[in-house]
Amino acid sequence: MVNCILFCVLLAAIGACYVWLGSRKKDRADQILNLHREISLLEQQIKEKDLLIHRRLAPEELRVKAERDGMGLKPIDIKGRLLRLPEPALTEPLTPSLPVIAGNTTP
């Protein structure tokens, strides 16, 4: 009789754990789904903002805005004015020098 009662209690405990874990799994799945939806929404908003920024920084848009605001800006012809400077030549190798400590006089 005691064995039968212990078996029923054990079976009920296993069933309760199974139901509890199932509800936890469902809650976690809902959280993950909501997170994926939020991520996709944020990615869409980022793409829209990037498109808006690129459109506003287009040369035609900037030119129209400068003319509309009456800033009196004029385009600069930069053809032939840009010079490419040569890279500086290294005169000494890039080796780390020893720190100067009392008694260490070698450079």
Secondary structure, DSSP 8 states (H G I E B T S, - for coil): -HHHHHHHHHHHHHHHHHHHHHHHHHHHHHHHHHHHHHHHHHHHHHHHHHHHHHHHTSHHHHHHHHHHHT--------TTT---------SS---------TT----
